[in-house]
């Protein structure tokens, strides 16, 4: 009986940081970073206020941990893949773009971004933390993937290597749209992703052709090989 009663408590204790993170994110996105209070976060998580401070001594620390919980696994996976590439740079970049759309459409990342943008001027530490954990780290990953693609001959040497934030610009537009206009004009999710892929890989095509994706978007048929042109017949 002793072992059986100890295990639930151990699991409960191990789950507390995650529960507090989720409660903090919910409180931040609903009320804003400034108005959010640690006691309300504790109440939402079902723990004492002191328990929240035991894991996260400040609201800023809780915010950083919350952002890391959303973005960390994706970026860590991409960094690990770069260290030991499982496929081509085209495949890696395609996977990153698809993951960005998944985050924009199916998570609370747009709400977090809105909070950072609206409250960042009053809380510069929010901007600094979000930039360090998300923007700067993500740009570095994309830049490394692009450089690998150029070295392998998959991509042309484009200005995108010096402005990697442009690679994810359509996904950021989708986040803004989802927050403000989704009710009035719902996003065509599949078309948006396909268009994003076409724009990026058309711009990066190593043979200089524009507007043709270097990889087929999800659900598209395999590209057909162009028919060779027949040589003009000579007159006898």
C-alpha positions in Angstrom: 0.0 0.0 0.0 2.9 2.3 0.8 4.3 2.0 -2.8 0.9 2.3 -4.4 0.1 5.6 -2.5 3.6 7.1 -3.2 3.5 6.7 -7.0 0.5 9.1 -7.6 2.1 11.8 -5.5 5.4 11.4 -7.3 3.7 11.7 -10.7 1.7 14.6 -9.4 4.8 16.4 -8.2 6.6 15.8 -11.5 3.6 17.1 -13.4 3.4 20.4 -11.5 5.9 22.4 -13.6 4.0 21.6 -16.7 0.6 22.4 -15.1 2.0 25.7 -13.9 3.3 26.5 -17.4 0.0 25.8 -19.0 -1.8 27.9 -16.4 0.7 30.7 -16.9 0.2 30.7 -20.6 -3.6 30.7 -20.3 -3.4 33.6 -17.8 -0.9 35.6 -20.0 -2.9 35.2 -23.2 -6.3 35.9 -21.6 -5.3 38.8 -19.3 -2.0 40.0 -20.6 1.4 39.8 -19.1 1.1 42.9 -16.9 -2.3 42.2 -15.3 -1.5 38.5 -14.8 -0.9 37.7 -11.2 1.1 34.7 -9.8 -1.7 34.0 -7.3 -4.2 33.7 -10.2 -1.8 31.4 -12.0 -1.5 29.3 -8.9 -5.3 29.1 -8.5 -5.7 28.0 -12.2 -3.0 25.4 -11.7 -4.6 24.1 -8.5 -1.4 24.7 -6.4 -0.4 27.1 -3.7 1.2 30.4 -4.7 4.4 29.4 -3.0 4.6 26.3 -5.2 4.6 28.5 -8.3 7.5 30.6 -6.9 9.4 27.4 -6.0 9.6 26.5 -9.7 9.5 30.0 -11.3 10.7 32.8 -9.1 9.3 35.6 -11.3 6.7 36.1 -14.0 9.5 36.7 -16.5 11.0 33.3 -15.7 7.6 31.7 -16.1 7.0 33.4 -19.4 10.5 32.2 -20.7 9.8 28.7 -19.6 6.4 28.8 -21.3 7.8 30.0 -24.6 10.5 27.4 -24.4 8.0 24.7 -23.8 6.2 25.6 -27.1 9.2 26.2 -29.4 12.1 24.3 -27.7 11.3 20.8 -28.9 10.8 21.9 -32.5 14.0 24.0 -32.7 16.0 21.3 -30.7 14.9 18.7 -33.2 15.9 20.9 -36.2 19.3 21.6 -34.6 19.9 17.9 -34.0 18.9 17.1 -37.6 21.5 19.6 -38.8 24.2 17.9 -36.7 23.3 14.6 -38.4 21.2 15.3 -41.4 18.6 12.6 -42.1 17.7 14.0 -45.6 18.2 16.9 -48.0 18.1 20.5 -47.1 14.9 20.8 -49.2 13.3 18.2 -47.0 14.4 19.8 -43.8 13.2 23.3 -44.9 9.9 21.9 -46.0 9.4 20.2 -42.7 10.2 23.5 -40.8 7.6 25.4 -42.9 5.0 22.7 -42.3 5.7 22.8 -38.6 5.5 26.6 -38.5 2.0 26.4 -40.1 1.0 23.7 -37.6 2.1 26.0 -34.7 0.2 29.0 -36.2 -3.0 27.1 -36.9 -3.2 24.6 -34.1 -1.6 26.1 -31.0 -1.7 29.3 -28.9 1.5 30.7 -30.4 -0.4 33.5 -32.2 -1.8 34.6 -28.8 1.6 34.6 -27.3 3.0 36.7 -30.2 0.2 39.2 -29.8 0.9 39.6 -26.1 4.6 40.1 -26.9 3.9 42.7 -29.5 1.3 44.6 -27.6 3.1 44.6 -24.2 6.7 44.5 -25.4 7.1 48.3 -25.3 6.1 48.3 -21.6 8.0 45.1 -20.8 11.2 45.0 -22.9 12.3 41.8 -21.2 9.4 40.1 -23.0 10.7 41.2 -26.4 14.3 40.2 -25.5 13.2 36.8 -24.2 11.0 36.0 -27.2 13.6 37.2 -29.7 16.3 35.1 -28.0 14.2 31.9 -27.6 12.2 32.1 -30.9 13.3 34.6 -33.5 17.1 34.5 -33.3 17.3 30.8 -32.7 14.8 30.1 -35.5 16.6 32.3 -38.0 19.9 30.6 -37.2 18.4 27.2 -37.9 16.9 28.4 -41.2 20.1 30.1 -42.2 22.1 26.9 -41.6 19.6 24.9 -43.7 19.8 27.4 -46.5 23.6 27.3 -46.5 23.6 23.6 -46.6 21.2 23.6 -49.5 23.4 26.1 -51.4 26.5 24.0 -50.7 24.8 20.9 -52.0 23.5 22.6 -55.1 19.8 22.4 -54.1 19.4 26.1 -53.6 20.8 29.1 -55.4 22.8 31.7 -53.5 19.9 34.0 -52.7 19.5 37.2 -50.6 17.3 35.0 -48.4 20.5 33.6 -46.8 21.1 37.1 -45.4 17.4 37.7 -44.5 16.2 34.3 -43.3 13.2 35.9 -41.4 11.6 36.2 -44.8 11.3 32.4 -45.1 8.6 32.3 -42.4 6.9 35.6 -43.4 3.7 33.9 -44.8 3.3 31.9 -41.6 3.6 35.1 -39.5 1.0 36.7 -41.8 -1.2 33.7 -41.1 -0.8 34.2 -37.4 -1.9 37.9 -37.7 -4.8 36.9 -39.9 -6.0 34.2 -37.5 -6.0 36.6 -34.6 -7.8 39.4 -36.4 -9.7 38.3 -39.5 -10.4 34.6 -39.2 -14.1 35.2 -38.2 -14.6 37.5 -41.2 -12.5 35.7 -43.8 -11.3 32.2 -42.8 -7.9 31.2 -44.0 -7.6 28.6 -46.7 -5.2 26.5 -44.8 -4.1 24.0 -47.4 -3.8 26.6 -50.1 -1.8 28.9 -47.8 0.7 26.2 -47.0 1.0 25.2 -50.7 1.5 28.8 -51.7 4.1 29.3 -49.0 6.1 26.3 -50.3 5.8 27.5 -53.8 7.0 30.9 -53.0 10.0 29.7 -51.0 11.2 26.9 -53.2 10.5 28.9 -56.4 12.8 31.6 -55.1 15.4 29.2 -54.0 15.4 27.0 -57.2 19.0 26.3 -58.0 18.4 26.3 -61.8 17.2 29.9 -61.7 13.6 29.1 -62.6 11.1 31.1 -60.6 7.7 30.1 -59.4 8.3 26.3 -59.5 8.5 24.6 -56.1 11.7 22.5 -55.5 9.5 20.0 -53.7 5.8 19.1 -54.2 3.5 20.6 -51.5 1.4 18.2 -49.5 -1.3 16.3 -51.5 0.1 17.4 -54.8 0.8 14.8 -57.5 4.4 14.1 -58.3 5.8 16.6 -60.8 6.0 15.4 -64.4 9.3 15.4 -66.2 9.3 17.9 -69.1 9.1 16.4 -72.5 12.2 16.8 -74.5 11.9 19.2 -77.4 12.2 17.6 -80.8 14.9 18.9 -83.1 13.6 20.6 -86.2 13.7 18.5 -89.3 16.1 19.5 -92.0 14.9 19.8 -95.5 16.6 17.6 -98.0 
